[in-house]
Amino acid sequence: MIAAHRKLFSGTLIGISGVAWLALWWWAQSPYGRYIDHGDWTNIGIAGSICTALPAGEFLLPAFLYSGGWLLMLIAMMLPTTLPLLEIYSRITNKRMDRNSLLSMVISGYLAAWMGFAILAHFADAMLHKVVMSSSWLTFNGWAIGAGVIALAGAYQFTDLKKRCLEQCRTPMSFVLKYWSRGTDGPGSAFGLGWRHGLFCVGCCWATMLLMFIVGTANVGWMLLLGSVMAFEKNSPWGKYITAPFGASFLLCALGILVWNSHLLLASER
């Protein structure tokens, strides 16, 4: 019975993630694909008109649409990485009449933590665009920003904060037992459980997620690759062995971009 429950629950969650992947793919291929990227789409068509008409529209509408794209991305990329915790929580609350609503609150709390990060990332990206526009050197050397973000993602892999957050993600049973009292807790506690787990997940993966700004937030292929790596790192018994190589590969990539483009700059000055 337990095995059947696990298969049904896992299949349902994977199915939801699969639908999100299909929606992202369709959106990225459609004429509206620019609305999930972070380019200058706010000056185009009806979106540009709305942004001009609304107070602070140039920030609010992009944040709304961009966050919608991130929500789909999170369901596709990050929700599968928290499958072990959700499956444990589902079993613990299986005999409660409100088990489905409690599980939905855990998922909502988890996604809310990531949505908070998405909104902050959107505004940070908007501010970075303004900085680039004010600097002629950055305008023609955008590779420097890309190399910096990749180097940041690589260096973060070796930090103590990354390790502490990753430990919380790798021990879902202990995490649930720590923040959930089986018989008395309600929807608020369920949301708080998901929120806390989401914060640790953000702490674990935020630097890697920033790479979506480099490859394009509408790039489904990179989403799949990065999501698979993060899921393996968090949930596989061998995940701890890829954290350092993963970080080293990013640092080498950033170094390669720096060396190559520095060489091009020097050659152009001769």
MOWO-V456654 format. One record per residue. N is the residue number from 1. RES is the residue in three letters. PSI is psi in degrees with one decimal (999 if undefined). NEAR is the number of other ideal C-beta (glycine too) atoms within 12 Angstrom. D_FIRST is the distance of its C-alpha to the first C-alpha in whole Angstrom. Layout:
n->N res->RES psi->PSI near->NEAR d_first->D_FIRST
n->N res->RES psi->PSI near->NEAR d_first->D_FIRST
This chain:
n->1 res->MET psi->-44.2 near->9 d_first->0
n->2 res->ILE psi->-42.0 near->14 d_first->4
n->3 res->ALA psi->-41.2 near->11 d_first->5
n->4 res->ALA psi->-40.2 near->12 d_first->5
n->5 res->HIS psi->-42.7 near->20 d_first->6
n->6 res->ARG psi->-43.8 near->21 d_first->9
n->7 res->LYS psi->-42.6 near->14 d_first->10
n->8 res->LEU psi->-45.0 near->18 d_first->11
n->9 res->PHE psi->-48.3 near->28 d_first->12
n->10 res->SER psi->-41.3 near->23 d_first->14
n->11 res->GLY psi->-39.2 near->16 d_first->15
n->12 res->THR psi->-46.2 near->23 d_first->16
n->13 res->LEU psi->-41.2 near->33 d_first->18
n->14 res->ILE psi->-36.1 near->24 d_first->20
n->15 res->GLY psi->-42.4 near->18 d_first->21
n->16 res->ILE psi->-43.3 near->26 d_first->23
n->17 res->SER psi->-39.7 near->33 d_first->24
n->18 res->GLY psi->-41.0 near->19 d_first->25
n->19 res->VAL psi->-40.0 near->18 d_first->27
n->20 res->ALA psi->-40.4 near->32 d_first->29
n->21 res->TRP psi->-44.2 near->28 d_first->30
n->22 res->LEU psi->-40.5 near->18 d_first->31
n->23 res->ALA psi->-41.3 near->24 d_first->33
n->24 res->LEU psi->-42.7 near->38 d_first->35
n->25 res->TRP psi->-46.1 near->23 d_first->36
n->26 res->TRP psi->-44.8 near->18 d_first->37
n->27 res->TRP psi->-44.1 near->29 d_first->39
n->28 res->ALA psi->-32.3 near->29 d_first->40
n->29 res->GLN psi->-16.8 near->16 d_first->42
n->30 res->SER psi->169.4 near->14 d_first->43
n->31 res->PRO psi->-12.9 near->12 d_first->47
n->32 res->TYR psi->13.6 near->22 d_first->45
n->33 res->GLY psi->-27.4 near->23 d_first->44
n->34 res->ARG psi->-18.4 near->27 d_first->46
n->35 res->TYR psi->-9.9 near->32 d_first->45
n->36 res->ILE psi->5.2 near->36 d_first->42
n->37 res->ASP psi->178.0 near->30 d_first->44
n->38 res->HIS psi->32.2 near->33 d_first->47
n->39 res->GLY psi->-164.8 near->21 d_first->50
n->40 res->ASP psi->45.7 near->19 d_first->53
n->41 res->TRP psi->-14.4 near->28 d_first->51
n->42 res->THR psi->-7.1 near->31 d_first->52
n->43 res->ASN psi->7.6 near->19 d_first->56
n->44 res->ILE psi->135.2 near->20 d_first->55
n->45 res->GLY psi->-145.7 near->15 d_first->55
n->46 res->ILE psi->-32.8 near->17 d_first->53
n->47 res->ALA psi->-40.5 near->26 d_first->51
n->48 res->GLY psi->-38.8 near->20 d_first->55
n->49 res->SER psi->-42.5 near->15 d_first->56
n->50 res->ILE psi->-42.8 near->23 d_first->54
n->51 res->CYS psi->-34.7 near->26 d_first->54
n->52 res->THR psi->-36.5 near->17 d_first->58
n->53 res->ALA psi->-36.5 near->14 d_first->57
n->54 res->LEU psi->143.6 near->18 d_first->55
n->55 res->PRO psi->127.2 near->11 d_first->56
n->56 res->ALA psi->22.7 near->16 d_first->54
n->57 res->GLY psi->-30.3 near->21 d_first->53
n->58 res->GLU psi->-15.0 near->24 d_first->53
n->59 res->PHE psi->-41.8 near->23 d_first->51
n->60 res->LEU psi->-48.3 near->22 d_first->48
n->61 res->LEU psi->-46.0 near->28 d_first->48
n->62 res->PRO psi->-40.0 near->37 d_first->47
n->63 res->ALA psi->-40.1 near->29 d_first->45
n->64 res->PHE psi->-51.5 near->24 d_first->43
n->65 res->LEU psi->-39.5 near->32 d_first->42
n->66 res->TYR psi->-40.2 near->37 d_first->42
n->67 res->SER psi->-34.4 near->31 d_first->39
n->68 res->GLY psi->-41.3 near->26 d_first->37
n->69 res->GLY psi->-40.0 near->40 d_first->37
n->70 res->TRP psi->-34.8 near->40 d_first->36
n->71 res->LEU psi->-44.9 near->31 d_first->33
n->72 res->LEU psi->-42.5 near->36 d_first->32
n->73 res->MET psi->-39.6 near->41 d_first->33
n->74 res->LEU psi->-41.3 near->42 d_first->31
n->75 res->ILE psi->-39.0 near->34 d_first->28
n->76 res->ALA psi->-44.9 near->40 d_first->28
n->77 res->MET psi->-46.8 near->40 d_first->29
n->78 res->MET psi->-30.9 near->47 d_first->28
n->79 res->LEU psi->-41.4 near->39 d_first->25
n->80 res->PRO psi->-26.9 near->35 d_first->23
n->81 res->THR psi->-19.1 near->42 d_first->24
n->82 res->THR psi->14.7 near->46 d_first->22
n->83 res->LEU psi->-43.3 near->29 d_first->19
n->84 res->PRO psi->-43.8 near->31 d_first->18
n->85 res->LEU psi->-42.9 near->43 d_first->19
n->86 res->LEU psi->-36.8 near->43 d_first->18
n->87 res->GLU psi->-40.8 near->31 d_first->14
n->88 res->ILE psi->-44.6 near->31 d_first->15
n->89 res->TYR psi->-39.4 near->39 d_first->16
n->90 res->SER psi->-40.2 near->33 d_first->14
n->91 res->ARG psi->-39.7 near->28 d_first->11
n->92 res->ILE psi->-35.8 near->30 d_first->14
n->93 res->THR psi->13.9 near->33 d_first->15
n->94 res->ASN psi->-29.6 near->23 d_first->12
n->95 res->LYS psi->-1.1 near->13 d_first->13
n->96 res->ARG psi->142.7 near->22 d_first->17
n->97 res->MET psi->-29.7 near->10 d_first->18
n->98 res->ASP psi->24.5 near->17 d_first->20
n->99 res->ARG psi->-38.2 near->24 d_first->17
n->100 res->ASN psi->-41.7 near->19 d_first->18
n->101 res->SER psi->-35.4 near->18 d_first->22
n->102 res->LEU psi->-42.9 near->33 d_first->21
n->103 res->LEU psi->-38.9 near->35 d_first->19
n->104 res->SER psi->-32.2 near->23 d_first->22
n->105 res->MET psi->-36.9 near->29 d_first->25
n->106 res->VAL psi->-47.0 near->43 d_first->23
n->107 res->ILE psi->-40.8 near->37 d_first->24
n->108 res->SER psi->-42.4 near->29 d_first->27
n->109 res->GLY psi->-40.7 near->35 d_first->28
n->110 res->TYR psi->-48.4 near->43 d_first->28
n->111 res->LEU psi->-32.0 near->37 d_first->30
n->112 res->ALA psi->-40.0 near->29 d_first->32
n->113 res->ALA psi->-43.1 near->34 d_first->33
n->114 res->TRP psi->-33.7 near->40 d_first->33
n->115 res->MET psi->-36.3 near->32 d_first->35
n->116 res->GLY psi->-44.1 near->25 d_first->38
n->117 res->PHE psi->-40.8 near->33 d_first->38
n->118 res->ALA psi->-41.8 near->39 d_first->39
n->119 res->ILE psi->-43.1 near->26 d_first->42
n->120 res->LEU psi->-40.7 near->22 d_first->43
n->121 res->ALA psi->-37.2 near->32 d_first->43
n->122 res->HIS psi->-48.2 near->34 d_first->45
n->123 res->PHE psi->-35.8 near->23 d_first->48
n->124 res->ALA psi->-40.2 near->22 d_first->48
n->125 res->ASP psi->-40.3 near->30 d_first->48
n->126 res->ALA psi->-41.1 near->28 d_first->51
n->127 res->MET psi->-37.2 near->15 d_first->53
n->128 res->LEU psi->-38.8 near->25 d_first->53
n->129 res->HIS psi->-38.9 near->27 d_first->54
n->130 res->LYS psi->-38.7 near->17 d_first->57
n->131 res->VAL psi->-43.0 near->18 d_first->58
n->132 res->VAL psi->-41.2 near->22 d_first->58
n->133 res->MET psi->-25.4 near->16 d_first->60
n->134 res->SER psi->-4.3 near->12 d_first->63
n->135 res->SER psi->114.7 near->16 d_first->63
n->136 res->SER psi->-34.1 near->11 d_first->65
n->137 res->TRP psi->-45.8 near->15 d_first->63
n->138 res->LEU psi->-32.5 near->19 d_first->60
n->139 res->THR psi->-38.9 near->16 d_first->60
n->140 res->PHE psi->0.0 near->16 d_first->61
n->141 res->ASN psi->53.4 near->21 d_first->59
n->142 res->GLY psi->-18.7 near->23 d_first->56
n->143 res->TRP psi->-28.2 near->27 d_first->54
n->144 res->ALA psi->-39.2 near->26 d_first->55
n->145 res->ILE psi->-43.2 near->29 d_first->53
n->146 res->GLY psi->-45.0 near->29 d_first->50
n->147 res->ALA psi->-38.0 near->28 d_first->51
n->148 res->GLY psi->-42.6 near->28 d_first->51
n->149 res->VAL psi->-41.7 near->32 d_first->47
n->150 res->ILE psi->-40.6 near->35 d_first->46
n->151 res->ALA psi->-39.1 near->30 d_first->48
n->152 res->LEU psi->-45.2 near->28 d_first->46
n->153 res->ALA psi->-38.4 near->37 d_first->43
n->154 res->GLY psi->-45.2 near->32 d_first->43
n->155 res->ALA psi->-35.8 near->23 d_first->45
n->156 res->TYR psi->-26.0 near->31 d_first->42
n->157 res->GLN psi->-21.8 near->34 d_first->40
n->158 res->PHE psi->4.9 near->22 d_first->42
n->159 res->THR psi->157.2 near->21 d_first->42
n->160 res->ASP psi->-35.5 near->12 d_first->41
n->161 res->LEU psi->-42.3 near->21 d_first->39
n->162 res->LYS psi->-44.7 near->34 d_first->37
n->163 res->LYS psi->-43.5 near->22 d_first->36
n->164 res->ARG psi->-43.7 near->16 d_first->35
n->165 res->CYS psi->-38.6 near->33 d_first->33
n->166 res->LEU psi->-36.3 near->35 d_first->31
n->167 res->GLU psi->-39.2 near->22 d_first->30
n->168 res->GLN psi->-38.2 near->29 d_first->29
n->169 res->CYS psi->-27.4 near->38 d_first->27
n->170 res->ARG psi->-5.6 near->31 d_first->26
n->171 res->THR psi->67.7 near->21 d_first->24
n->172 res->PRO psi->-36.2 near->33 d_first->22
n->173 res->MET psi->-48.5 near->18 d_first->20
n->174 res->SER psi->-37.3 near->17 d_first->23
n->175 res->PHE psi->-45.7 near->32 d_first->24
n->176 res->VAL psi->-44.8 near->33 d_first->22
n->177 res->LEU psi->-29.3 near->17 d_first->23
n->178 res->LYS psi->-36.3 near->18 d_first->26
n->179 res->TYR psi->10.1 near->30 d_first->26
n->180 res->TRP psi->124.9 near->36 d_first->24
n->181 res->SER psi->116.3 near->16 d_first->24
n->182 res->ARG psi->-42.5 near->22 d_first->21
n->183 res->GLY psi->-20.4 near->11 d_first->22
n->184 res->THR psi->-23.8 near->10 d_first->25
n->185 res->ASP psi->148.6 near->24 d_first->25
n->186 res->GLY psi->-159.3 near->21 d_first->26
n->187 res->PRO psi->-38.8 near->22 d_first->26
n->188 res->GLY psi->-42.4 near->19 d_first->29
n->189 res->SER psi->-34.8 near->26 d_first->27
n->190 res->ALA psi->-43.4 near->37 d_first->25
n->191 res->PHE psi->-42.6 near->28 d_first->27
n->192 res->GLY psi->-37.0 near->26 d_first->29
n->193 res->LEU psi->-47.5 near->41 d_first->26
n->194 res->GLY psi->-39.1 near->38 d_first->26
n->195 res->TRP psi->-47.6 near->27 d_first->30
n->196 res->ARG psi->-44.2 near->29 d_first->30
n->197 res->HIS psi->-38.1 near->46 d_first->28
n->198 res->GLY psi->-40.3 near->39 d_first->30
n->199 res->LEU psi->-41.9 near->30 d_first->33
n->200 res->PHE psi->-35.8 near->37 d_first->32
n->201 res->CYS psi->-40.1 near->43 d_first->31
n->202 res->VAL psi->-45.3 near->37 d_first->34
n->203 res->GLY psi->-28.9 near->29 d_first->36
n->204 res->CYS psi->-38.7 near->38 d_first->34
n->205 res->CYS psi->0.4 near->39 d_first->35
n->206 res->TRP psi->-40.2 near->34 d_first->37
n->207 res->ALA psi->-37.7 near->35 d_first->40
n->208 res->THR psi->-38.6 near->46 d_first->38
n->209 res->MET psi->-27.2 near->36 d_first->37
n->210 res->LEU psi->-20.6 near->33 d_first->41
n->211 res->LEU psi->-21.1 near->37 d_first->42
n->212 res->MET psi->-24.1 near->43 d_first->41
n->213 res->PHE psi->-24.3 near->36 d_first->44
n->214 res->ILE psi->-45.9 near->32 d_first->46
n->215 res->VAL psi->-11.8 near->25 d_first->44
n->216 res->GLY psi->124.0 near->22 d_first->44
n->217 res->THR psi->-11.7 near->39 d_first->41
n->218 res->ALA psi->5.7 near->31 d_first->40
n->219 res->ASN psi->98.4 near->28 d_first->40
n->220 res->VAL psi->-34.9 near->31 d_first->36
n->221 res->GLY psi->-45.8 near->17 d_first->37
n->222 res->TRP psi->-34.8 near->25 d_first->38
n->223 res->MET psi->-46.8 near->38 d_first->35
n->224 res->LEU psi->-42.8 near->25 d_first->32
n->225 res->LEU psi->-51.8 near->19 d_first->34
n->226 res->LEU psi->-38.7 near->33 d_first->34
n->227 res->GLY psi->-40.0 near->35 d_first->31
n->228 res->SER psi->-42.1 near->26 d_first->29
n->229 res->VAL psi->-44.3 near->30 d_first->32
n->230 res->MET psi->-38.0 near->41 d_first->30
n->231 res->ALA psi->-42.3 near->32 d_first->27
n->232 res->PHE psi->-41.9 near->23 d_first->27
n->233 res->GLU psi->-37.8 near->34 d_first->30
n->234 res->LYS psi->-36.4 near->40 d_first->27
n->235 res->ASN psi->-19.3 near->30 d_first->24
n->236 res->SER psi->143.7 near->20 d_first->25
n->237 res->PRO psi->-24.1 near->12 d_first->26
n->238 res->TRP psi->5.0 near->13 d_first->29
n->239 res->GLY psi->-34.4 near->25 d_first->30
n->240 res->LYS psi->-19.4 near->21 d_first->32
n->241 res->TYR psi->-10.2 near->12 d_first->34
n->242 res->ILE psi->-8.6 near->24 d_first->35
n->243 res->THR psi->-51.1 near->35 d_first->36
n->244 res->ALA psi->-47.9 near->22 d_first->40
n->245 res->PRO psi->-36.3 near->20 d_first->40
n->246 res->PHE psi->-46.5 near->34 d_first->39
n->247 res->GLY psi->-41.7 near->29 d_first->41
n->248 res->ALA psi->-38.0 near->20 d_first->44
n->249 res->SER psi->-37.4 near->22 d_first->44
n->250 res->PHE psi->-44.7 near->34 d_first->44
n->251 res->LEU psi->-40.5 near->25 d_first->47
n->252 res->LEU psi->-38.1 near->18 d_first->49
n->253 res->CYS psi->-44.8 near->27 d_first->48
n->254 res->ALA psi->-41.1 near->29 d_first->50
n->255 res->LEU psi->-41.5 near->20 d_first->53
n->256 res->GLY psi->-42.4 near->20 d_first->53
n->257 res->ILE psi->-41.9 near->27 d_first->54
n->258 res->LEU psi->-47.6 near->23 d_first->56
n->259 res->VAL psi->-45.6 near->16 d_first->58
n->260 res->TRP psi->-47.5 near->18 d_first->58
n->261 res->ASN psi->-31.2 near->22 d_first->59
n->262 res->SER psi->-39.4 near->18 d_first->62
n->263 res->HIS psi->-42.7 near->15 d_first->63
n->264 res->LEU psi->-40.1 near->16 d_first->64
n->265 res->LEU psi->-43.3 near->17 d_first->65
n->266 res->LEU psi->-39.3 near->11 d_first->68
n->267 res->ALA psi->-36.0 near->10 d_first->68
n->268 res->SER psi->-22.3 near->11 d_first->69
n->269 res->GLU psi->-12.9 near->8 d_first->71
n->270 res->ARG psi->999 near->7 d_first->74
